[in-house]
Amino acid sequence: MHTLYGLGVSGWTEKARWALSHHGIEYRYREHTPLIGELALRWRTPNGPRPTTVPLLLEDTRVTMGSFNIARRAEELSTGAPPLFPASALPTIQRWEEVGDHVLRIARASVLRRMLDNPRALDESLPSFIPRFLHAVSRPTARMGVSFLARKHSAVADPEAAIRDTVIPTLERLRTELRGRPYLMDEGFTYADVTACTMLQFARPMDEAWWPLAPATREVWHHEPLAAAFPDLLEWRAALYEKHRRPPPRALPSGTNSASAA
Ligand SMILES: N[C@@H](CCC(=O)N[C@@H](CS)C(=O)NCC(=O)O)C(=O)O
């Protein structure tokens, strides 16, 4: 069976899982732990691009890195679900993929910044093998993990300015392009919708059933001014999830790597 390495809180992992699920592809899910898991990640991709990131899909002898590449691979492995990448949608998909990637990077910088001010969120980011009573003393390690991610992915220095200058105009463009329709393409649901709607996870994350997050982590993923400015887009996303995204299986107890189907 295939194995997907991912980060539960990451929009990129969500995009890959959505595409795999859409195509009914079974896989085992393994949660990656930043910093601690870095060497293993590099070891799995000796000749791959740097920096090494998740999601990463492992088949017998094949490694696919990156949400977009995994979604395309899912389409190749599909057993007959409607395509997410119809030829007519490719230019639109490509455009929203680039913009969406940029927004997710700003989202990550914003969330990492807010985590540093939220001790409970820092505690929740610690690996599950660290018992609760050691959380307070392990907080410096959690801070190290957050700083490591910010450095590794060259986080923007001023996320709020980037939200104002980039994210808000992008979401306004999405609103204009949708024109109240359920999908970006008249033909129906495509990967353009997946990649565009994933940007909204950082305005307000999807409900627990679709995006399980610990309570303080959920708080730092919530950007109230953005959520208040784009309620129509949040409704659009909710409808997409209802119709097209099967809730992922519940995670197994902490410390257990979940053997999950898409
Ligand atoms: N363009 C990539 C971006 C993936 C990415 O940046 N992943 C981050 C998510 S925060 C990651 O791997 N973080 C964990 C780490 O770097 O150890 C994609 O589409 O998958």
The ligand as an SDF file (V2000), in Angstrom:
LIG
                    3D

 20 19  0  0  0  0  0  0  0  0999 V2000
    4.8690   23.3870   -2.7850 N   0  0  0  0  0  0  0  0  0  0  0  0
    4.8970   22.3350   -1.7800 C   0  0  0  0  0  0  0  0  0  0  0  0
    4.9940   23.0000   -0.4350 C   0  0  0  0  0  0  0  0  0  0  0  0
    4.9940   22.0100    0.7170 C   0  0  0  0  0  0  0  0  0  0  0  0
    5.4290   22.6320    2.0400 C   0  0  0  0  0  0  0  0  0  0  0  0
    5.8910   23.7660    2.1130 O   0  0  0  0  0  0  0  0  0  0  0  0
    5.2910   21.8090    3.1200 N   0  0  0  0  0  0  0  0  0  0  0  0
    5.6140   22.2650    4.4340 C   0  0  0  0  0  0  0  0  0  0  0  0
    4.2990   22.4420    5.1670 C   0  0  0  0  0  0  0  0  0  0  0  0
    4.4460   23.5590    6.4870 S   0  0  0  0  0  0  0  0  0  0  0  0
    6.4800   21.2300    5.1490 C   0  0  0  0  0  0  0  0  0  0  0  0
    6.8970   20.2460    4.5950 O   0  0  0  0  0  0  0  0  0  0  0  0
    6.7720   21.4710    6.4290 N   0  0  0  0  0  0  0  0  0  0  0  0
    7.4640   20.5320    7.2610 C   0  0  0  0  0  0  0  0  0  0  0  0
    8.9490   20.6270    7.1700 C   0  0  0  0  0  0  0  0  0  0  0  0
    9.4800   21.4360    6.3880 O   0  0  0  0  0  0  0  0  0  0  0  0
    9.6100   19.8690    7.9150 O   0  0  0  0  0  0  0  0  0  0  0  0
    3.6450   21.4790   -1.9590 C   0  0  0  0  0  0  0  0  0  0  0  0
    2.7790   21.8390   -2.7570 O   0  0  0  0  0  0  0  0  0  0  0  0
    3.5550   20.4010   -1.3620 O   0  0  0  0  0  0  0  0  0  0  0  0
  1  2  1  0
  2  3  1  0
  2 18  1  0
  3  4  1  0
  4  5  1  0
  5  6  2  0
  5  7  1  0
  7  8  1  0
  8  9  1  0
  8 11  1  0
  9 10  1  0
 11 12  2  0
 11 13  1  0
 13 14  1  0
 14 15  1  0
 15 16  2  0
 15 17  1  0
 18 19  2  0
 18 20  1  0
M  END
$$$$
